[in-house]
Amino acid sequence: MIINAATKTTETIMLGTLTSPFELKVTTTKDLINLIFDTLFYIGAPLFILMLIIGGLFYIFSFSSSNLAEKANKILKYGVIGISIVLLSKLIQLLVEILF
């Protein structure tokens, strides 16, 4: 809204419509479940890549320390367990979607 000082009137200028990026288009339970599993997948996959990189770097720099090698082993093990859970949940979601 713009106030014109000379004529003491207000003018409304429309620049277009803005849509909220946070607007959820969830109308059914199926949409909600899809949203939850997709969000889990899109967050879990990059975290797995990050854990692979960090675990690999720990292995590279653990040539003199067995403590770092154990830490790298745990990071990689939990990364694989995490991505397995994410992929299995996505698989279960797709199976339920096909069956029902």
N, CA, C and O atoms as a Tinker XYZ file with bonds, in Angstrom:
   400  protein
     1  N      0.855000   -1.155000    0.000000    73     2
     2  CA     0.000000    0.000000    0.000000    64     1     3
     3  C      0.913000    1.233000    0.000000    63     2     4     5
     4  O      1.869000    1.315000    0.771000    81     3
     5  N      0.603000    2.168000   -0.864000    73     3     6
     6  CA     1.365000    3.410000   -0.964000    64     5     7
     7  C      0.438000    4.566000   -0.622000    63     6     8     9
     8  O     -0.691000    4.624000   -1.108000    81     7
     9  N      0.909000    5.482000    0.209000    73     7    10
    10  CA     0.118000    6.673000    0.562000    64     9    11
    11  C      0.629000    7.835000   -0.277000    63    10    12    13
    12  O      1.808000    8.186000   -0.227000    81    11
    13  N     -0.271000    8.419000   -1.041000    73    11    14
    14  CA     0.074000    9.569000   -1.873000    64    13    15
    15  C     -0.112000   10.826000   -1.021000    63    14    16    17
    16  O     -1.233000   11.147000   -0.626000    81    15
    17  N      0.997000   11.547000   -0.735000    73    15    18
    18  CA     0.947000   12.709000    0.160000    64    17    19
    19  C      0.229000   13.889000   -0.487000    63    18    20    21
    20  O     -0.399000   14.683000    0.213000    81    19
    21  N      0.310000   14.018000   -1.814000    73    19    22
    22  CA    -0.288000   15.169000   -2.477000    64    21    23
    23  C     -1.805000   15.077000   -2.462000    63    22    24    25
    24  O     -2.477000   16.072000   -2.188000    81    23
    25  N     -2.347000   13.932000   -2.744000    73    23    26
    26  CA    -3.800000   13.803000   -2.815000    64    25    27
    27  C     -4.384000   13.168000   -1.563000    63    26    28    29
    28  O     -5.605000   13.078000   -1.437000    81    27
    29  N     -3.553000   12.731000   -0.643000    73    27    30
    30  CA    -3.956000   12.093000    0.606000    64    29    31
    31  C     -4.863000   10.889000    0.365000    63    30    32    33
    32  O     -5.865000   10.693000    1.053000    81    31
    33  N     -4.482000   10.088000   -0.632000    73    31    34
    34  CA    -5.208000    8.849000   -0.918000    64    33    35
    35  C     -4.211000    7.690000   -0.840000    63    34    36    37
    36  O     -2.995000    7.876000   -0.861000    81    35
    37  N     -4.760000    6.540000   -0.753000    73    35    38
    38  CA    -3.912000    5.346000   -0.735000    64    37    39
    39  C     -4.114000    4.562000   -2.015000    63    38    40    41
    40  O     -5.220000    4.477000   -2.549000    81    39
    41  N     -3.036000    3.999000   -2.488000    73    39    42
    42  CA    -3.084000    3.189000   -3.694000    64    41    43
    43  C     -2.508000    1.814000   -3.361000    63    42    44    45
    44  O     -1.546000    1.694000   -2.602000    81    43
    45  N     -3.089000    0.826000   -3.919000    73    43    46
    46  CA    -2.585000   -0.526000   -3.730000    64    45    47
    47  C     -1.966000   -0.987000   -5.033000    63    46    48    49
    48  O     -2.600000   -0.955000   -6.088000    81    47
    49  N     -0.732000   -1.412000   -4.943000    73    47    50
    50  CA    -0.020000   -1.888000   -6.124000    64    49    51
    51  C      0.138000   -3.396000   -5.987000    63    50    52    53
    52  O      0.694000   -3.872000   -4.996000    81    51
    53  N     -0.340000   -4.147000   -6.961000    73    51    54
    54  CA    -0.214000   -5.592000   -6.955000    64    53    55
    55  C      1.021000   -5.980000   -7.762000    63    54    56    57
    56  O      1.130000   -5.670000   -8.948000    81    55
    57  N      1.933000   -6.652000   -7.106000    73    55    58
    58  CA     3.156000   -7.070000   -7.779000    64    57    59
    59  C      3.118000   -8.534000   -8.201000    63    58    60    61
    60  O      4.043000   -9.014000   -8.857000    81    59
    61  N      2.104000   -9.214000   -7.847000    73    59    62
    62  CA     2.005000  -10.637000   -8.151000    64    61    63
    63  C      1.650000  -11.393000   -6.878000    63    62    64    65
    64  O      1.542000  -10.813000   -5.798000    81    63
    65  N      1.477000  -12.658000   -7.027000    73    63    66
    66  CA     1.129000  -13.452000   -5.853000    64    65    67
    67  C      2.365000  -14.183000   -5.350000    63    66    68    69
    68  O      3.172000  -14.689000   -6.130000    81    67
    69  N      2.489000  -14.225000   -4.070000    73    67    70
    70  CA     3.567000  -14.968000   -3.437000    64    69    71
    71  C      2.973000  -16.197000   -2.780000    63    70    72    73
    72  O      1.934000  -16.127000   -2.123000    81    71
    73  N      3.639000  -17.318000   -2.964000    73    71    74
    74  CA     3.185000  -18.535000   -2.314000    64    73    75
    75  C      4.194000  -18.923000   -1.243000    63    74    76    77
    76  O      5.400000  -18.736000   -1.405000    81    75
    77  N      3.697000  -19.444000   -0.190000    73    75    78
    78  CA     4.554000  -19.831000    0.922000    64    77    79
    79  C      5.270000  -21.133000    0.592000    63    78    80    81
    80  O      4.633000  -22.088000    0.147000    81    79
    81  N      6.584000  -21.191000    0.803000    73    79    82
    82  CA     7.278000  -22.460000    0.568000    64    81    83
    83  C      6.958000  -23.494000    1.643000    63    82    84    85
    84  O      7.259000  -24.677000    1.481000    81    83
    85  N      6.350000  -23.052000    2.737000    73    83    86
    86  CA     6.024000  -23.948000    3.838000    64    85    87
    87  C      4.590000  -24.453000    3.779000    63    86    88    89
    88  O      4.118000  -25.103000    4.712000    81    87
    89  N      3.903000  -24.160000    2.692000    73    87    90
    90  CA     2.524000  -24.600000    2.555000    64    89    91
    91  C      2.508000  -26.101000    2.293000    63    90    92    93
    92  O      3.054000  -26.563000    1.291000    81    91
    93  N      1.892000  -26.856000    3.178000    73    91    94
    94  CA     1.828000  -28.295000    3.031000    64    93    95
    95  C      0.561000  -28.668000    2.286000    63    94    96    97
    96  O     -0.537000  -28.228000    2.628000    81    95
    97  N      0.733000  -29.478000    1.276000    73    95    98
    98  CA    -0.424000  -29.917000    0.509000    64    97    99
    99  C     -0.801000  -31.319000    0.958000    63    98   100   101
   100  O     -0.765000  -32.273000    0.180000    81    99
   101  N     -1.163000  -31.422000    2.224000    73    99   102
   102  CA    -1.539000  -32.706000    2.819000    64   101   103
   103  C     -3.034000  -32.694000    3.041000    63   102   104   105
   104  O     -3.558000  -31.934000    3.856000    81   103
   105  N     -3.709000  -33.553000    2.297000    73   103   106
   106  CA    -5.160000  -33.626000    2.439000    64   105   107
   107  C     -5.609000  -34.989000    2.948000    63   106   108   109
   108  O     -6.697000  -35.122000    3.508000    81   107
   109  N     -4.768000  -35.998000    2.753000    73   107   110
   110  CA    -5.127000  -37.339000    3.202000    64   109   111
   111  C     -4.004000  -37.906000    4.060000    63   110   112   113
   112  O     -2.906000  -37.354000    4.125000    81   111
   113  N     -4.305000  -39.009000    4.707000    73   111   114
   114  CA    -3.295000  -39.693000    5.513000    64   113   115
   115  C     -2.171000  -40.213000    4.622000    63   114   116   117
   116  O     -1.007000  -40.210000    5.022000    81   115
   117  N     -2.512000  -40.651000    3.436000    73   115   118
   118  CA    -1.508000  -41.135000    2.480000    64   117   119
   119  C     -0.528000  -40.021000    2.130000    63   118   120   121
   120  O      0.677000  -40.262000    2.053000    81   119
   121  N     -1.027000  -38.810000    1.918000    73   119   122
   122  CA    -0.150000  -37.678000    1.628000    64   121   123
   123  C      0.775000  -37.377000    2.798000    63   122   124   125
   124  O      1.947000  -37.057000    2.602000    81   123
   125  N      0.249000  -37.478000    4.015000    73   123   126
   126  CA     1.062000  -37.233000    5.205000    64   125   127
   127  C      2.175000  -38.269000    5.346000    63   126   128   129
   128  O      3.315000  -37.923000    5.656000    81   127
   129  N      1.843000  -39.534000    5.117000    73   127   130
   130  CA     2.845000  -40.593000    5.205000    64   129   131
   131  C      3.908000  -40.409000    4.126000    63   130   132   133
   132  O      5.099000  -40.570000    4.394000    81   131
   133  N      3.484000  -40.074000    2.912000    73   131   134
   134  CA     4.445000  -39.808000    1.835000    64   133   135
   135  C      5.364000  -38.648000    2.189000    63   134   136   137
   136  O      6.566000  -38.705000    1.933000    81   135
   137  N      4.808000  -37.604000    2.772000    73   135   138
   138  CA     5.609000  -36.444000    3.158000    64   137   139
   139  C      6.638000  -36.815000    4.220000    63   138   140   141
   140  O      7.788000  -36.384000    4.146000    81   139
   141  N      6.233000  -37.608000    5.204000    73   139   142
   142  CA     7.154000  -37.998000    6.279000    64   141   143
   143  C      8.289000  -38.861000    5.732000    63   142   144   145
   144  O      9.455000  -38.616000    6.041000    81   143
   145  N      7.961000  -39.865000    4.927000    73   143   146
   146  CA     9.000000  -40.753000    4.407000    64   145   147
   147  C      9.904000  -40.046000    3.401000    63   146   148   149
   148  O     11.107000  -40.302000    3.368000    81   147
   149  N      9.345000  -39.167000    2.588000    73   147   150
   150  CA    10.180000  -38.415000    1.647000    64   149   151
   151  C     11.133000  -37.485000    2.379000    63   150   152   153
   152  O     12.294000  -37.352000    1.991000    81   151
   153  N     10.650000  -36.840000    3.438000    73   151   154
   154  CA    11.512000  -35.967000    4.233000    64   153   155
   155  C     12.614000  -36.778000    4.900000    63   154   156   157
   156  O     13.770000  -36.354000    4.926000    81   155
   157  N     12.264000  -37.939000    5.438000    73   155   158
   158  CA    13.257000  -38.816000    6.049000    64   157   159
   159  C     14.310000  -39.220000    5.028000    63   158   160   161
   160  O     15.500000  -39.242000    5.341000    81   159
   161  N     13.888000  -39.538000    3.823000    73   159   162
   162  CA    14.821000  -39.943000    2.770000    64   161   163
   163  C     15.722000  -38.787000    2.342000    63   162   164   165
   164  O     16.928000  -38.968000    2.180000    81   163
   165  N     15.143000  -37.603000    2.159000    73   163   166
   166  CA    15.936000  -36.465000    1.684000    64   165   167
   167  C     16.876000  -35.912000    2.746000    63   166   168   169
   168  O     17.827000  -35.204000    2.413000    81   167
   169  N     16.634000  -36.215000    4.001000    73   167   170
   170  CA    17.565000  -35.815000    5.057000    64   169   171
   171  C     18.582000  -36.926000    5.302000    63   170   172   173
   172  O     19.760000  -36.644000    5.525000    81   171
   173  N     18.146000  -38.183000    5.264000    73   171   174
   174  CA    19.013000  -39.307000    5.582000    64   173   175
   175  C     20.085000  -39.580000    4.543000    63   174   176   177
   176  O     21.208000  -39.935000    4.902000    81   175
   177  N     19.774000  -39.425000    3.277000    73   175   178
   178  CA    20.745000  -39.728000    2.227000    64   177   179
   179  C     21.968000  -38.794000    2.279000    63   178   180   181
   180  O     23.094000  -39.290000    2.226000    81   179
   181  N     21.798000  -37.481000    2.379000    73   179   182
   182  CA    22.990000  -36.622000    2.497000    64   181   183
   183  C     23.763000  -36.851000    3.794000    63   182   184   185
   184  O     24.986000  -36.717000    3.817000    81   183
   185  N     23.061000  -37.196000    4.872000    73   183   186
   186  CA    23.763000  -37.504000    6.117000    64   185   187
   187  C     24.626000  -38.744000    5.965000    63   186   188   189
   188  O     25.719000  -38.814000    6.527000    81   187
   189  N     24.146000  -39.723000    5.209000    73   187   190
   190  CA    24.932000  -40.922000    4.959000    64   189   191
   191  C     26.202000  -40.583000    4.182000    63   190   192   193
   192  O     27.282000  -41.073000    4.514000    81   191
   193  N     26.079000  -39.761000    3.166000    73   191   194
   194  CA    27.251000  -39.349000    2.385000    64   193   195
   195  C     28.249000  -38.622000    3.279000    63   194   196   197
   196  O     29.455000  -38.858000    3.194000    81   195
   197  N     27.748000  -37.746000    4.127000    73   195   198
   198  CA    28.619000  -37.012000    5.049000    64   197   199
   199  C     29.321000  -37.968000    6.014000    63   198   200   201
   200  O     30.508000  -37.805000    6.297000    81   199
   201  N     28.596000  -38.959000    6.517000    73   199   202
   202  CA    29.212000  -39.927000    7.428000    64   201   203
   203  C     30.258000  -40.777000    6.708000    63   202   204   205
   204  O     31.272000  -41.136000    7.306000    81   203
   205  N     30.027000  -41.105000    5.434000    73   203   206
   206  CA    31.028000  -41.833000    4.665000    64   205   207
   207  C     32.307000  -41.010000    4.510000    63   206   208   209
   208  O     33.412000  -41.531000    4.663000    81   207
   209  N     32.150000  -39.744000    4.210000    73   207   210
   210  CA    33.324000  -38.873000    4.036000    64   209   211
   211  C     34.086000  -38.729000    5.346000    63   210   212   213
   212  O     35.309000  -38.864000    5.370000    81   211
   213  N     33.374000  -38.458000    6.431000    73   211   214
   214  CA    34.028000  -38.271000    7.731000    64   213   215
   215  C     34.689000  -39.575000    8.184000    63   214   216   217
   216  O     35.827000  -39.559000    8.653000    81   215
   217  N     33.993000  -40.691000    8.050000    73   215   218
   218  CA    34.571000  -41.984000    8.423000    64   217   219
   219  C     35.791000  -42.323000    7.585000    63   218   220   221
   220  O     36.779000  -42.845000    8.101000    81   219
   221  N     35.725000  -42.029000    6.301000    73   219   222
   222  CA    36.884000  -42.262000    5.428000    64   221   223
   223  C     38.077000  -41.410000    5.814000    63   222   224   225
   224  O     39.214000  -41.882000    5.811000    81   223
   225  N     37.818000  -40.155000    6.146000    73   223   226
   226  CA    38.916000  -39.282000    6.581000    64   225   227
   227  C     39.519000  -39.771000    7.894000    63   226   228   229
   228  O     40.733000  -39.702000    8.084000    81   227
   229  N     38.683000  -40.260000    8.792000    73   227   230
   230  CA    39.199000  -40.806000   10.050000    64   229   231
   231  C     40.089000  -42.015000    9.775000    63   230   232   233
   232  O     41.123000  -42.185000   10.420000    81   231
   233  N     39.682000  -42.871000    8.800000    73   231   234
   234  CA    40.515000  -44.015000    8.453000    64   233   235
   235  C     41.839000  -43.568000    7.847000    63   234   236   237
   236  O     42.887000  -44.135000    8.155000    81   235
   237  N     41.795000  -42.566000    6.995000    73   235   238
   238  CA    43.021000  -42.087000    6.352000    64   237   239
   239  C     44.017000  -41.572000    7.388000    63   238   240   241
   240  O     45.215000  -41.840000    7.297000    81   239
   241  N     43.511000  -40.836000    8.366000    73   239   242
   242  CA    44.402000  -40.222000    9.349000    64   241   243
   243  C     44.628000  -41.092000   10.589000    63   242   244   245
   244  O     45.208000  -40.618000   11.567000    81   243
   245  N     44.187000  -42.339000   10.570000    73   243   246
   246  CA    44.353000  -43.192000   11.746000    64   245   247
   247  C     45.539000  -44.142000   11.612000    63   246   248   249
   248  O     45.556000  -45.194000   12.251000    81   247
   249  N     46.521000  -43.797000   10.804000    73   247   250
   250  CA    47.642000  -44.699000   10.562000    64   249   251
   251  C     48.456000  -44.992000   11.813000    63   250   252   253
   252  O     49.092000  -46.043000   11.889000    81   251
   253  N     48.458000  -44.105000   12.786000    73   251   254
   254  CA    49.245000  -44.354000   13.997000    64   253   255
   255  C     48.375000  -44.528000   15.244000    63   254   256   257
   256  O     48.890000  -44.830000   16.321000    81   255
   257  N     47.079000  -44.343000   15.107000    73   255   258
   258  CA    46.210000  -44.401000   16.274000    64   257   259
   259  C     45.090000  -45.421000   16.055000    63   258   260   261
   260  O     44.274000  -45.283000   15.144000    81   259
   261  N     45.070000  -46.433000   16.897000    73   259   262
   262  CA    44.001000  -47.418000   16.769000    64   261   263
   263  C     42.678000  -46.853000   17.275000    63   262   264   265
   264  O     41.605000  -47.329000   16.903000    81   263
   265  N     42.767000  -45.827000   18.133000    73   263   266
   266  CA    41.554000  -45.172000   18.638000    64   265   267
   267  C     40.775000  -44.514000   17.500000    63   266   268   269
   268  O     39.551000  -44.626000   17.435000    81   267
   269  N     41.492000  -43.827000   16.603000    73   267   270
   270  CA    40.827000  -43.197000   15.453000    64   269   271
   271  C     40.256000  -44.239000   14.499000    63   270   272   273
   272  O     39.202000  -44.022000   13.901000    81   271
   273  N     40.941000  -45.364000   14.354000    73   271   274
   274  CA    40.436000  -46.426000   13.475000    64   273   275
   275  C     39.142000  -47.006000   14.036000    63   274   276   277
   276  O     38.213000  -47.290000   13.280000    81   275
   277  N     39.073000  -47.182000   15.346000    73   275   278
   278  CA    37.839000  -47.677000   15.953000    64   277   279
   279  C     36.701000  -46.672000   15.786000    63   278   280   281
   280  O     35.557000  -47.045000   15.526000    81   279
   281  N     37.035000  -45.390000   15.940000    73   279   282
   282  CA    36.013000  -44.342000   15.771000    64   281   283
   283  C     35.514000  -44.313000   14.324000    63   282   284   285
   284  O     34.318000  -44.163000   14.077000    81   283
   285  N     36.442000  -44.459000   13.369000    73   283   286
   286  CA    36.058000  -44.477000   11.953000    64   285   287
   287  C     35.168000  -45.683000   11.664000    63   286   288   289
   288  O     34.194000  -45.585000   10.917000    81   287
   289  N     35.517000  -46.822000   12.265000    73   287   290
   290  CA    34.714000  -48.025000   12.072000    64   289   291
   291  C     33.297000  -47.827000   12.598000    63   290   292   293
   292  O     32.337000  -48.242000   11.948000    81   291
   293  N     33.152000  -47.199000   13.765000    73   291   294
   294  CA    31.826000  -46.945000   14.332000    64   293   295
   295  C     31.032000  -45.976000   13.461000    63   294   296   297
   296  O     29.838000  -46.176000   13.238000    81   295
   297  N     31.690000  -44.927000   12.970000    73   295   298
   298  CA    30.997000  -43.948000   12.119000    64   297   299
   299  C     30.460000  -44.627000   10.866000    63   298   300   301
   300  O     29.305000  -44.424000   10.491000    81   299
   301  N     31.298000  -45.432000   10.219000    73   299   302
   302  CA    30.862000  -46.107000    8.995000    64   301   303
   303  C     29.777000  -47.144000    9.281000    63   302   304   305
   304  O     28.831000  -47.284000    8.506000    81   303
   305  N     29.912000  -47.871000   10.393000    73   303   306
   306  CA    28.925000  -48.890000   10.744000    64   305   307
   307  C     27.560000  -48.252000   10.994000    63   306   308   309
   308  O     26.544000  -48.729000   10.489000    81   307
   309  N     27.541000  -47.164000   11.780000    73   307   310
   310  CA    26.260000  -46.517000   12.070000    64   309   311
   311  C     25.700000  -45.791000   10.851000    63   310   312   313
   312  O     24.485000  -45.640000   10.721000    81   311
   313  N     26.573000  -45.344000    9.967000    73   311   314
   314  CA    26.099000  -44.743000    8.722000    64   313   315
   315  C     25.388000  -45.763000    7.848000    63   314   316   317
   316  O     24.334000  -45.479000    7.279000    81   315
   317  N     25.970000  -46.952000    7.744000    73   315   318
   318  CA    25.355000  -48.019000    6.943000    64   317   319
   319  C     24.048000  -48.479000    7.585000    63   318   320   321
   320  O     23.068000  -48.724000    6.881000    81   319
   321  N     24.023000  -48.597000    8.908000    73   319   322
   322  CA    22.788000  -48.977000    9.598000    64   321   323
   323  C     21.709000  -47.918000    9.361000    63   322   324   325
   324  O     20.553000  -48.255000    9.103000    81   323
   325  N     22.081000  -46.655000    9.446000    73   323   326
   326  CA    21.116000  -45.571000    9.248000    64   325   327
   327  C     20.541000  -45.547000    7.847000    63   326   328   329
   328  O     19.328000  -45.425000    7.676000    81   327
   329  N     21.402000  -45.663000    6.835000    73   327   330
   330  CA    20.885000  -45.622000    5.464000    64   329   331
   331  C     20.069000  -46.875000    5.170000    63   330   332   333
   332  O     19.144000  -46.830000    4.360000    81   331
   333  N     20.398000  -47.996000    5.819000    73   331   334
   334  CA    19.599000  -49.207000    5.650000    64   333   335
   335  C     18.194000  -49.005000    6.196000    63   334   336   337
   336  O     17.213000  -49.419000    5.578000    81   335
   337  N     18.103000  -48.371000    7.353000    73   335   338
   338  CA    16.785000  -48.093000    7.937000    64   337   339
   339  C     15.976000  -47.164000    7.039000    63   338   340   341
   340  O     14.780000  -47.370000    6.836000    81   339
   341  N     16.637000  -46.140000    6.504000    73   339   342
   342  CA    15.945000  -45.188000    5.629000    64   341   343
   343  C     15.461000  -45.882000    4.364000    63   342   344   345
   344  O     14.321000  -45.680000    3.945000    81   343
   345  N     16.318000  -46.700000    3.750000    73   343   346
   346  CA    15.922000  -47.377000    2.516000    64   345   347
   347  C     14.835000  -48.423000    2.761000    63   346   348   349
   348  O     13.926000  -48.577000    1.945000    81   347
   349  N     14.923000  -49.142000    3.881000    73   347   350
   350  CA    13.871000  -50.108000    4.197000    64   349   351
   351  C     12.540000  -49.419000    4.481000    63   350   352   353
   352  O     11.486000  -49.940000    4.117000    81   351
   353  N     12.577000  -48.258000    5.125000    73   351   354
   354  CA    11.326000  -47.539000    5.371000    64   353   355
   355  C     10.719000  -47.044000    4.057000    63   354   356   357
   356  O      9.500000  -47.045000    3.891000    81   355
   357  N     11.572000  -46.625000    3.132000    73   355   358
   358  CA    11.073000  -46.212000    1.815000    64   357   359
   359  C     10.477000  -47.406000    1.064000    63   358   360   361
   360  O      9.458000  -47.279000    0.386000    81   359
   361  N     11.124000  -48.559000    1.195000    73   359   362
   362  CA    10.611000  -49.764000    0.558000    64   361   363
   363  C      9.265000  -50.168000    1.154000    63   362   364   365
   364  O      8.340000  -50.518000    0.420000    81   363
   365  N      9.154000  -50.122000    2.457000    73   363   366
   366  CA     7.886000  -50.449000    3.114000    64   365   367
   367  C      6.789000  -49.481000    2.688000    63   366   368   369
   368  O      5.648000  -49.884000    2.462000    81   367
   369  N      7.142000  -48.202000    2.581000    73   367   370
   370  CA     6.167000  -47.214000    2.127000    64   369   371
   371  C      5.671000  -47.536000    0.728000    63   370   372   373
   372  O      4.470000  -47.467000    0.466000    81   371
   373  N      6.579000  -47.887000   -0.175000    73   371   374
   374  CA     6.178000  -48.203000   -1.541000    64   373   375
   375  C      5.338000  -49.484000   -1.599000    63   374   376   377
   376  O      4.380000  -49.568000   -2.367000    81   375
   377  N      5.702000  -50.475000   -0.786000    73   375   378
   378  CA     4.907000  -51.714000   -0.768000    64   377   379
   379  C      3.500000  -51.476000   -0.248000    63   378   380   381
   380  O      2.535000  -51.995000   -0.809000    81   379
   381  N      3.376000  -50.702000    0.808000    73   379   382
   382  CA     2.050000  -50.391000    1.353000    64   381   383
   383  C      1.235000  -49.599000    0.336000    63   382   384   385
   384  O      0.030000  -49.802000    0.185000    81   383
   385  N      1.926000  -48.687000   -0.362000    73   383   386
   386  CA     1.224000  -47.877000   -1.362000    64   385   387
   387  C      0.704000  -48.748000   -2.509000    63   386   388   389
   388  O     -0.388000  -48.517000   -3.028000    81   387
   389  N      1.497000  -49.752000   -2.898000    73   387   390
   390  CA     1.077000  -50.645000   -3.988000    64   389   391
   391  C     -0.052000  -51.563000   -3.535000    63   390   392   393
   392  O     -1.020000  -51.773000   -4.265000    81   391
   393  N      0.078000  -52.112000   -2.320000    73   391   394
   394  CA    -0.905000  -53.080000   -1.847000    64   393   395
   395  C     -2.238000  -52.445000   -1.455000    63   394   396   397
   396  O     -3.284000  -53.075000   -1.609000    81   395
   397  N     -2.219000  -51.233000   -0.962000    73   395   398
   398  CA    -3.447000  -50.612000   -0.483000    64   397   399
   399  C     -3.727000  -49.450000   -1.358000    63   398   400
   400  O     -4.721000  -48.752000   -1.159000    81   399
